[in-house]
């Protein structure tokens, strides 16, 4: 006979399954970035596709007419009319796939999600990449229009579907590489090269894991002062006030590794001089000194210089970090100075003293001997003789 056994459910105690919290915290920023990319693509396609279709068709027709091709017209929105010499009229429509809206939105979302840490460099790279994409897409549309004008509708469709697709892919890839090239810092300002070698001339005392291995002195490449676009813009295009403001922002985020190569005394003097210009003027260098330096005299000088400029406003996160670090360092130093150490007897001052006289020990009084317990014979008057 089979007996039924009741199985009690497991209590929901501390051994129940718990979802890890750290993985959830890491997942939230990823989901937010994906949501931001989706919003950029959806909103941009909704309101920007039609705008680019109209203007790209108009720009292609205007460029061809400027070059002397009078057999094209942009009288219809989103269309290019092609009048062939044999009387055939081709109505070429600029659709969403023909437009460069997809590539532009893709690069915009990538900049907002991945490269937003570079801020103005990322914006400059995006602007240059979008301009290059628009120019290359106009060349593709103009080539398709000329092919239809010369060889007819089949040639226009063939050039658009095959050559134009490969051209669009190459243009998108080239725009992306151009954006990355402008956004990322140059090789002269990078702390590591492609092979992972350390090229920033970081001091040995500031070395930390993950910063790359040092480059041999014989392998150091001499950087020449070549003419670049940024220098020409600062010299001839930008106003002097704007150029100084951008230079100050760049200096505030730059780490001067020459500080770590100085002796401790000169390093402390250099730290005081940098702090004297303002905590926000060389904030990155001061944070690097507080992070990597291990000389107590240098750190004391830095903390005192920061504490002496309490009237300065907190303009960014680096200045706030310096204030908090200086407060903690000074409190730790005061506690260290106030801690009682081992008692050390102070030496007696040397004086001319006479040698001490010999002191005779005090004599103890004699101790009386105890009497014996034997009986003493009593005196008698009897003569023994």
C-alpha positions in Angstrom: 0.0 0.0 0.0 1.5 3.3 -1.1 1.5 6.1 1.5 1.4 9.7 0.5 4.1 11.9 1.9 3.5 15.6 2.2 6.4 17.7 1.1 6.6 21.0 3.0 7.5 24.0 0.8 10.9 25.5 1.4 10.9 28.5 3.7 11.6 31.8 2.0 14.6 32.5 4.2 18.0 34.0 3.5 18.9 31.2 1.1 16.4 32.2 -1.5 17.7 33.4 -4.8 18.6 37.0 -4.9 19.3 39.0 -8.0 22.7 40.6 -8.0 22.4 44.4 -7.5 25.7 45.3 -9.2 24.7 43.8 -12.5 21.4 45.8 -12.4 23.3 49.0 -11.7 25.6 48.4 -14.6 22.6 47.6 -16.8 20.8 50.8 -16.2 23.4 53.1 -18.0 23.5 50.7 -20.9 19.8 50.8 -21.3 19.7 54.6 -21.0 22.3 54.9 -23.7 20.4 52.6 -26.0 17.2 54.5 -25.3 19.0 57.8 -26.1 20.3 56.3 -29.4 16.8 55.1 -30.3 15.2 58.5 -29.5 17.8 60.3 -31.6 17.3 58.0 -34.6 13.5 58.0 -34.4 13.1 61.8 -33.9 15.7 62.6 -36.4 14.2 60.4 -39.1 10.7 61.7 -38.3 11.6 65.4 -38.7 14.8 65.3 -40.8 14.2 62.8 -43.6 11.9 65.0 -45.5 14.0 68.1 -45.1 17.1 66.3 -46.5 15.1 64.8 -49.4 13.9 68.2 -50.6 17.2 70.0 -50.2 19.3 67.2 -51.6 17.2 67.0 -54.8 17.4 70.8 -55.1 21.1 71.0 -54.5 21.9 68.2 -57.1 19.9 70.0 -59.8 21.5 73.4 -58.9 25.0 72.0 -59.0 24.4 70.3 -62.4 23.0 73.5 -63.8 25.9 75.5 -62.4 28.2 73.1 -64.2 26.4 73.7 -67.5 23.9 70.8 -67.6 20.6 72.5 -68.6 18.6 69.3 -69.0 17.7 68.9 -65.4 15.2 70.6 -63.2 14.2 70.7 -59.5 10.7 72.1 -60.0 9.1 69.2 -58.1 9.9 68.6 -54.5 12.0 65.4 -53.7 12.4 64.8 -57.5 14.9 65.6 -60.2 13.5 65.9 -63.7 15.9 64.7 -66.4 15.2 65.7 -70.1 17.1 63.4 -72.5 18.1 64.5 -76.0 15.9 61.8 -77.5 12.8 63.3 -75.8 12.6 60.9 -72.9 11.8 62.4 -69.5 13.0 60.7 -66.4 11.4 61.5 -63.1 14.1 60.5 -60.5 12.8 60.6 -56.9 15.1 61.0 -53.9 13.8 58.5 -51.4 14.8 57.9 -47.8 17.3 55.3 -48.8 18.8 57.7 -51.4 19.2 60.4 -48.8 22.1 60.5 -46.3 19.7 60.8 -43.3 20.4 57.3 -42.1 24.2 57.7 -42.0 23.9 61.1 -40.4 21.6 59.8 -37.7 23.9 56.9 -37.1 26.9 59.1 -36.5 24.9 61.4 -34.3 23.7 58.6 -32.1 27.2 57.2 -31.9 28.6 60.6 -30.9 26.0 61.1 -28.2 26.4 57.7 -26.7 30.0 56.7 -27.1 32.1 59.8 -27.8 30.3 62.4 -25.6 33.1 62.5 -23.1 35.3 64.4 -25.6 32.6 67.2 -25.7 33.7 69.9 -28.1 36.1 67.6 -30.0 33.2 65.2 -30.5 31.0 68.0 -31.8 33.7 69.1 -34.2 34.2 65.6 -35.5 30.5 65.1 -36.0 30.2 68.4 -37.9 33.1 67.5 -40.2 31.8 63.9 -40.7 28.3 65.1 -41.6 29.6 67.7 -44.0 31.7 65.0 -45.7 28.7 62.6 -45.9 26.5 65.2 -47.5 29.1 66.1 -50.1 29.8 62.4 -51.0 26.0 61.7 -51.2 25.5 64.6 -53.5 28.3 63.3 -55.7 26.5 59.9 -55.8 23.1 61.5 -56.7 24.8 63.7 -59.4 26.5 60.6 -60.9 23.2 58.7 -61.0 21.5 61.7 -62.7 24.3 62.0 -65.3 24.1 58.3 -66.0 20.4 58.5 -66.7 20.9 61.6 -68.8 23.5 59.9 -71.0 22.4 56.2 -71.1 18.7 56.3 -70.0 16.6 54.9 -67.2 18.3 51.4 -67.0 21.7 53.0 -66.5 20.3 55.3 -63.8 18.8 52.4 -61.9 21.9 50.3 -62.3 24.2 53.1 -61.1 21.9 53.9 -58.2 21.4 50.3 -57.0 24.9 48.9 -57.3 27.5 51.6 -57.6 25.5 53.9 -55.3 25.1 51.3 -52.6 28.8 50.6 -52.4 29.5 54.3 -52.6 27.2 55.0 -49.7 28.8 52.3 -47.6 32.3 53.6 -48.3 31.1 57.2 -47.5 29.6 56.2 -44.2 32.7 54.3 -43.2 34.9 57.2 -44.3 32.8 59.7 -42.4 33.0 57.5 -39.2 36.8 57.3 -39.5 37.1 61.0 -40.1 34.9 61.7 -37.0 37.0 59.4 -34.8 40.2 60.9 -36.2 39.1 64.4 -35.2 37.5 63.4 -31.9 40.4 61.5 -30.4 43.6 63.2 -29.3 46.6 63.3 -31.6 49.5 60.9 -31.2 51.7 63.7 -29.7 49.2 64.1 -26.8 48.3 60.5 -26.2 49.7 58.7 -23.2 50.1 55.4 -25.0 50.7 54.4 -28.6 49.0 51.7 -30.5 51.3 49.0 -29.1 50.6 50.1 -25.5 53.9 51.7 -24.9 54.0 54.6 -22.5 54.8 57.8 -24.4 53.6 60.6 -22.0 57.0 60.7 -20.1 55.3 60.1 -16.9 57.7 60.1 -13.9 58.6 56.8 -12.4 57.3 57.8 -9.0 53.9 58.5 -10.6 53.7 55.1 -12.4 50.6 53.0 -11.7 49.3 49.7 -13.0 47.4 50.0 -16.3 49.3 53.0 -17.6 51.5 51.1 -20.1 55.1 50.2 -19.9 57.8 52.9 -20.4 59.3 53.7 -23.7 63.0 53.5 -24.0 64.8 56.8 -24.4 66.3 55.8 -27.7 62.8 55.0 -29.1 61.3 58.4 -28.3 60.1 60.1 -31.4 61.0 63.8 -31.8 57.8 65.8 -32.3 58.2 68.5 -34.8 56.2 71.8 -34.6 54.2 71.3 -37.8 51.5 73.5 -39.0 48.0 72.2 -38.2 44.4 73.3 -38.7 43.9 74.1 -35.0 46.9 76.5 -34.9 45.7 78.3 -38.0 42.2 78.7 -36.5 43.6 80.1 -33.3 46.0 82.4 -35.1 43.9 83.9 -37.9 40.2 83.0 -37.5 39.2 83.0 -33.8 39.0 86.2 -31.8 41.8 86.6 -29.2 39.4 86.4 -26.3 37.9 83.1 -27.5 41.3 81.7 -28.2 42.5 82.5 -24.7 39.3 81.0 -23.2 39.8 77.8 -25.2 43.5 77.7 -24.2 42.6 78.1 -20.5 40.1 75.2 -20.7 42.7 73.0 -22.4 45.3 73.9 -19.7 42.9 73.1 -16.9 42.4 69.6 -18.2 46.1 69.0 -19.1 48.5 67.1 -16.7 52.0 68.6 -16.6 54.2 65.5 -16.1 57.3 67.7 -15.8 56.4 68.3 -12.2 57.2 64.7 -11.2 60.7 64.9 -12.6 61.7 67.8 -10.2 63.4 67.3 -6.8 61.0 67.5 -3.8 61.9 71.1 -2.9 61.4 72.4 -6.4 58.3 70.3 -6.8 56.8 71.8 -3.7 57.6 75.3 -5.0 56.1 74.5 -8.4 52.9 73.2 -6.8 52.6 76.5 -4.8 53.1 78.5 -8.0 50.4 76.5 -9.8 48.0 76.9 -7.0 48.7 80.6 -6.8 47.3 81.0 -10.4 44.0 79.6 -9.2 42.8 76.1 -8.3 40.8 75.9 -11.5 43.7 77.1 -13.8 45.8 73.9 -13.4 43.3 71.6 -11.7 44.3 68.4 -13.6 48.0 68.8 -12.6 47.2 69.5 -9.0 44.9 66.5 -8.9 47.7 64.4 -10.4 50.1 65.5 -7.7 47.6 64.7 -4.9 47.0 61.3 -6.5 50.4 60.1 -7.5 53.0 61.9 -5.4 54.1 60.3 -2.2 56.5 62.9 -0.7 55.0 64.3 2.6 56.6 67.7 2.1 55.1 68.1 -1.4 51.7 67.0 -0.2 51.9 69.3 2.8 52.7 72.2 0.5 49.8 71.4 -1.8 47.3 71.1 1.1 48.4 74.4 2.6 48.2 76.1 -0.8 44.7 74.8 -1.3 43.6 75.7 2.2 44.9 79.3 1.7 42.5 79.8 -1.2 39.2 79.0 0.4 37.7 82.1 -1.1 37.8 80.7 -4.6 34.5 79.3 -5.9 34.2 75.6 -6.8 34.0 75.8 -10.6 34.2 72.1 -11.5 34.6 68.7 -10.0 38.4 68.8 -9.9 38.4 71.9 -7.6 35.8 70.2 -5.3 38.0 67.0 -5.2 41.1 69.2 -4.3 39.2 70.9 -1.4 38.0 67.6 0.0 41.5 66.0 -0.3 43.2 69.0 1.4 40.7 68.9 4.3 41.3 65.2 4.8 45.1 65.5 4.6 45.3 68.4 7.0 43.0 66.6 9.5 45.2 63.5 9.2 48.4 65.5 9.7 46.9 67.3 12.8 46.0 63.9 14.3 49.4 62.5 13.5 51.1 65.5 15.2 48.9 65.3 18.2 49.4 61.6 18.8 51.5 60.9 22.0 54.8 59.3 21.3 57.1 57.2 23.6 58.3 59.2 26.6 62.0 60.1 26.3 63.9 61.3 29.4 65.4 64.7 28.8 69.2 64.8 29.5 70.2 66.7 32.5 72.2 69.9 31.9 75.9 69.6 32.6 77.0 71.4 35.7 80.2 71.5 37.7 79.4 69.5 40.8 81.7 68.1 43.5 82.0 64.4 43.7 79.6 63.0 46.2 81.1 62.2 49.6 81.1 58.6 50.8 78.3 58.0 53.3 79.1 55.6 56.1 76.4 53.0 56.4 74.4 53.3 59.7 75.4 50.6 62.2 72.7 48.4 63.5 72.5 48.0 67.3 73.6 44.6 68.6 70.9 42.1 69.1 70.7 40.6 72.6 71.3 36.9 72.7 68.4 34.8 74.0 68.9 33.2 77.5 69.2 29.5 77.9 66.4 27.6 79.5 68.6 25.4 81.8 68.0 25.9 85.6 70.7 27.9 87.5 72.1 26.1 90.6 71.0 27.8 93.9 73.7 29.0 96.4 74.3 26.8 99.5 76.3 27.2 102.8 77.2 23.5 103.2 80.9 22.7 102.8 81.6 19.9 100.5 84.8 19.1 102.1 
